[in-house]
Amino acid sequence: MNTTDNYWLDYETEEGYVDLTKPYDYNNLFYEVVSEGEITPTKENTLYLPIKGQYFNEIMRGTKDKEYREVKPTTYKKYLWTVDNDDFMLREDFPENTDFSLDFYYNGFFPFIPKPYKYLNIAVGYAKDREWAIVEVTGISFEPAKDKNGRIGIFSEDENGRIYPNKDGELTIWNIVYHLGKVVEHHPQGESVEP
């Protein structure tokens, strides 16, 4: 991210390293997006996300204040901070010399740092004349995916590479969560301005 934009992530770390053998409260994986002065949306500080019309309308009404996206091998570069040869930026409290992967559960600890986006550019679908808006991001967090009963989805992999549910497994699906603030711009469908 451009360091001249005067915005950054503010977050708490553990003193020393996190003990990955003990359960970690993933609610502590919150990164506040802090800025100095007025920050205007730019390509560098704004993440584009297509969204369903129902969720777009909820955000416009102020009844939806979070937007979730799965962190996958095909999308992580959009969401996570990387350097040089796409090496990950890891949290300071993640134990050194520990293997890491996007789908490791680590007892509820996600060691990667999000890109510090200040805004989301949300657009309804993919049509050229779609409705779209710019929404402020006040914070970013990570949560493991949950099943329809609200339980964290934890998995294992067998010797043939097949994934199966296992409450004592080492794998999960991680979601990045954008905590939303005010709507900065709104452009109705058919408006000629492009996002």
C-alpha positions as CSV (number, residue, x, y, z in Angstrom):
1,M,0.0,0.0,0.0
2,N,1.1,3.6,-0.6
3,T,2.6,4.9,2.6
4,T,1.9,8.5,1.6
5,D,-1.8,8.1,2.0
6,N,-1.6,8.5,5.8
7,Y,-3.6,5.4,6.8
8,W,-2.6,2.2,8.5
9,L,-3.7,-0.8,10.5
10,D,-3.8,-0.6,14.3
11,Y,-3.9,-4.0,16.1
12,E,-3.0,-5.8,19.3
13,T,-0.4,-8.5,19.4
14,E,0.4,-11.1,22.1
15,E,3.4,-10.5,24.3
16,G,5.9,-13.0,22.9
17,Y,4.5,-15.7,20.6
18,V,1.0,-17.1,20.5
19,D,0.8,-20.6,21.9
20,L,-0.7,-22.5,19.0
21,T,-1.5,-25.6,21.1
22,K,-4.1,-23.6,23.1
23,P,-7.4,-22.3,21.8
24,Y,-7.1,-18.7,20.5
25,D,-10.1,-16.3,20.5
26,Y,-10.3,-15.3,16.8
27,N,-12.3,-12.2,17.9
28,N,-8.9,-10.7,18.8
29,L,-7.9,-10.8,15.1
30,F,-9.2,-7.3,14.6
31,Y,-7.3,-4.6,12.7
32,E,-8.6,-1.1,13.0
33,V,-8.1,1.0,9.8
34,V,-6.8,4.4,11.1
35,S,-6.2,7.5,9.0
36,E,-4.8,10.9,9.5
37,G,-6.9,13.7,7.9
38,E,-9.2,13.4,5.0
39,I,-8.5,10.3,2.8
40,T,-10.2,10.2,-0.6
41,P,-10.8,6.9,-2.4
42,T,-8.2,5.8,-4.9
43,K,-7.4,2.5,-6.7
44,E,-4.6,1.9,-4.2
45,N,-6.8,2.2,-1.0
46,T,-10.1,0.8,-2.4
47,L,-11.0,-2.9,-2.9
48,Y,-13.5,-3.6,-5.7
49,L,-16.1,-6.3,-4.7
50,P,-19.1,-7.5,-6.7
51,I,-22.1,-8.1,-4.4
52,K,-25.6,-9.4,-4.6
53,G,-28.4,-6.8,-4.8
54,Q,-30.0,-7.8,-1.5
55,Y,-26.7,-7.3,0.4
56,F,-26.0,-4.0,-1.4
57,N,-29.4,-2.7,-0.4
58,E,-28.8,-3.7,3.3
59,I,-25.5,-1.9,3.3
60,M,-27.2,1.2,1.8
61,R,-29.8,1.1,4.5
62,G,-27.2,0.6,7.2
63,T,-28.5,-2.8,8.3
64,K,-25.5,-4.7,7.1
65,D,-22.2,-3.6,8.6
66,K,-19.9,-6.4,7.6
67,E,-18.9,-7.9,4.3
68,Y,-17.3,-11.4,4.2
69,R,-15.0,-13.0,1.6
70,E,-13.3,-16.4,1.7
71,V,-9.5,-16.3,1.6
72,K,-8.5,-18.8,-1.1
73,P,-5.3,-19.6,-3.0
74,T,-6.8,-17.9,-6.0
75,T,-7.9,-14.7,-4.1
76,Y,-5.5,-14.1,-1.2
77,K,-3.4,-11.5,-3.1
78,K,-6.5,-9.2,-3.1
79,Y,-6.9,-9.5,0.6
80,L,-3.6,-10.2,2.3
81,W,-0.5,-8.1,2.5
82,T,2.4,-9.7,0.5
83,V,5.9,-8.4,-0.3
84,D,8.5,-9.1,-3.0
85,N,7.9,-12.6,-4.5
86,D,4.4,-12.8,-3.0
87,D,5.8,-13.6,0.4
88,F,3.2,-13.2,3.2
89,M,3.4,-10.5,5.9
90,L,3.0,-12.5,9.1
91,R,2.1,-11.2,12.5
92,E,4.9,-10.5,14.9
93,D,3.4,-12.8,17.5
94,F,3.3,-15.9,15.1
95,P,6.0,-18.4,16.3
96,E,9.1,-18.4,14.1
97,N,9.9,-21.5,12.1
98,T,6.3,-22.6,12.1
99,D,4.7,-24.0,8.9
100,F,1.9,-21.8,7.6
101,S,-0.9,-22.2,5.1
102,L,-4.1,-20.3,4.2
103,D,-6.2,-23.2,5.5
104,F,-4.4,-24.1,8.7
105,Y,-6.7,-23.7,11.7
106,Y,-4.0,-23.0,14.4
107,N,-6.6,-23.4,17.2
108,G,-8.3,-20.2,15.9
109,F,-5.3,-18.0,15.1
110,F,-4.8,-16.6,11.6
111,P,-1.2,-15.4,11.2
112,F,-1.5,-13.3,8.1
113,I,-1.9,-9.5,7.9
114,P,-4.7,-7.9,5.7
115,K,-4.1,-5.3,3.1
116,P,-5.1,-2.0,4.8
117,Y,-8.0,-1.0,2.5
118,K,-9.7,2.2,3.6
119,Y,-12.7,1.7,1.2
120,L,-14.7,-0.9,-0.6
121,N,-16.1,-0.3,-4.1
122,I,-19.2,-2.5,-4.0
123,A,-21.1,-3.2,-7.2
124,V,-24.3,-5.1,-7.9
125,G,-23.4,-8.0,-10.2
126,Y,-21.2,-7.6,-13.3
127,A,-23.4,-5.7,-15.8
128,K,-21.8,-2.5,-17.2
129,D,-24.6,-0.2,-16.0
130,R,-24.8,-1.7,-12.5
131,E,-25.5,0.2,-9.3
132,W,-22.4,0.8,-7.2
133,A,-21.1,2.6,-4.1
134,I,-18.0,3.5,-2.2
135,V,-18.2,2.4,1.5
136,E,-15.7,3.2,4.3
137,V,-13.8,0.4,5.9
138,T,-13.4,1.0,9.7
139,G,-11.8,-2.4,10.5
140,I,-10.8,-5.8,9.2
141,S,-10.9,-9.1,10.9
142,F,-10.7,-12.8,10.2
143,E,-13.1,-15.6,11.1
144,P,-13.1,-19.4,10.4
145,A,-16.1,-20.4,8.3
146,K,-19.1,-21.9,10.2
147,D,-21.6,-24.5,9.3
148,K,-25.4,-23.9,9.2
149,N,-25.5,-24.6,12.9
150,G,-22.9,-21.9,13.7
151,R,-20.1,-24.4,14.5
152,I,-16.6,-23.7,13.2
153,G,-15.9,-25.9,10.2
154,I,-12.7,-27.9,11.0
155,F,-11.4,-30.6,8.7
156,S,-8.6,-33.1,8.2
157,E,-7.1,-34.5,5.0
158,D,-6.6,-38.3,4.5
159,E,-3.6,-40.0,2.8
160,N,-5.5,-39.7,-0.6
161,G,-6.0,-36.0,-0.3
162,R,-9.7,-36.2,0.6
163,I,-11.0,-33.6,3.0
164,Y,-13.4,-34.8,5.8
165,P,-15.0,-33.0,8.8
166,N,-13.0,-33.6,12.0
167,K,-13.5,-31.5,15.2
168,D,-9.8,-32.2,16.0
169,G,-8.6,-31.4,12.5
170,E,-5.9,-28.9,11.5
171,L,-7.7,-27.3,8.5
172,T,-10.5,-24.7,8.1
173,I,-11.7,-22.1,5.7
174,W,-10.9,-18.6,6.7
175,N,-13.0,-15.5,5.9
176,I,-11.8,-12.0,5.8
177,V,-14.4,-9.6,7.3
178,Y,-14.6,-5.9,6.3
179,H,-16.3,-3.8,9.0
180,L,-18.2,-1.1,7.2
181,G,-18.6,2.6,8.1
182,K,-20.4,5.3,6.2
183,V,-21.4,5.3,2.5
184,V,-19.1,7.8,0.8
185,E,-20.6,7.7,-2.7
186,H,-23.6,6.1,-4.3
187,H,-24.2,5.7,-8.0
188,P,-27.6,4.3,-9.1
189,Q,-27.9,1.8,-11.9
190,G,-27.5,3.3,-15.4
191,E,-25.4,6.3,-14.2
192,S,-22.7,6.9,-16.8
193,V,-19.8,7.2,-14.2
194,E,-17.7,4.0,-14.2
195,P,-16.5,2.5,-10.8
